[in-house]
Amino acid sequence: LCETSDDQWKMIRLGMSSASAPIAAKSPVLPLFAATTGAVSGWLVHDAGAISTCDANFAACGTALAPASKALALLGLGLNKALLNLDDRLFVYDGDTDTLSPAIFTAPAGTVVRASAADATHIYFAHERSIYRAPIDGSAAAVVIAAEANDTTFQMSVTQNKVVYLTGGIGLGMQLKALDKAGGVS
């Protein structure tokens, strides 16, 4: 997929001939896949100020799931499931049911969610000076599991028992820290 000079999204596929016209598309947020074949079965798109789904060729799009002036997929959470940022609010999208969870977090104006990671049961993310945890299905709001003296940075991962992340920044004494997944002191 690419955005063209006329500000329209177009899609070309491997195997299309030079005589084939690009397929008119919507602004993609997340590809959706068929569980049995792994082929692209549709798209989660941002179009006309809302999030909706379209088929693989953008020929048919469903009803809007939620209004949004901007949309970004932050983290894949398995097949057809993702952590989405819609207008600075975080949601879990489930492609199997084509639904959004209630908002699990709202970032105050002018701030951003910096890093995210997930395990089989939870999503972890950094915002400003805090580390948050929420259920991977989006069934509850995010809770703070650690507060730091410095801003958290753009790197985060999870191990079997720990959330690993960076704090500080260039010139601020960057530190690599580990925190129990349940929270506490890093």
C-alpha positions, 0 to 999 in steps of 0.5 A: 500500500502507498499514499500517492501524490493525489493523497489517495491510498493505492494498493498493488500486489505481487503478480499484478501486471504493468497493465493492472491498475492499482486498487483504490484503498483506504488509509490502512491501520492494520492488515487482517488475516485468514486464520486457515491460510494466513492470507490477507482477508481484510483491513482495519482502516481509518477513513472519513474520521472513523475506524472501520474494516474493509475486505481484502480489495477495499471493495466493501467496508463495514460500518464505523467502529469508532470515530477517530481523527487519527489512528495508529496500531501500536502493538500486534497482540496475536492474529488479528488483535492489536493495541490501537491509539485512537485520538490518544486513547488506547483500545484493544481491537479484536478482528475475530469479533470486529470490536474495540474494547472500551478505552483502557488508557487516555493520554493527556494532551501533548503526551504520548505512549512511548513503548509497549510490549505484551505477554499471553495475558497482559499489555504493558506500556510506558507513558511519561514516568510510569509503567502501566499494565492492562489485560490483553483483551482490554477488559479493564483499564490500565493500572500503574505498576511502577513510577520512575524519577525520569521519563521512560523511553522507547524500548520495552520488552517482557520476559517470563517474569519481568517487564524490561525498559529504559529510563532517562535519555541522552544526557539524562543517565539512561538506565536499563531496568527490570520490574516484576510483572505484578509491579513494585520497585524496579 
